[in-house]
Amino acid sequence: MCLTLEELAESDKLANERQITRSELMRQANAGLTVA
């Protein structure tokens, strides 16, 4: 499978966004636990 640099950058961006979302969810879950 051959990816162009543009495609690589796009999938990298998506991976980063997913990573941020996951850590954000974890942070909110932890905050919810401490508040509860």
URRA-V995662 format. One record per residue. N is the residue number from 1. RES is the residue in one letter. PHI is phi in whole degrees, 0 to 359 (NA if undefined). PSI is psi in radians with two decimals (NA if undefined). Layout:
n-><N	N>
res-><RES	RES>
phi-><PHI	PHI>
psi-><PSI	PSI>
This chain:
n-><1	2	3	4	5	6	7	8	9	10	11	12	13	14	15	16	17	18	19	20	21	22	23	24	25	26	27	28	29	30	31	32	33	34	35	36>
res-><M	C	L	T	L	E	E	L	A	E	S	D	K	L	A	N	E	R	Q	I	T	R	S	E	L	M	R	Q	A	N	A	G	L	T	V	A>
phi-><NA	250	250	281	301	296	294	298	298	294	292	294	297	297	297	296	297	296	298	298	298	295	292	295	297	298	297	294	297	296	297	297	292	290	290	300>
psi-><2.15	2.18	2.49	2.87	-0.64	-0.76	-0.68	-0.78	-0.68	-0.81	-0.56	-0.74	-0.77	-0.73	-0.72	-0.75	-0.71	-0.72	-0.78	-0.77	-0.75	-0.79	-0.58	-0.75	-0.74	-0.73	-0.76	-0.70	-0.76	-0.72	-0.72	-0.67	-0.70	-0.62	-0.77	NA>
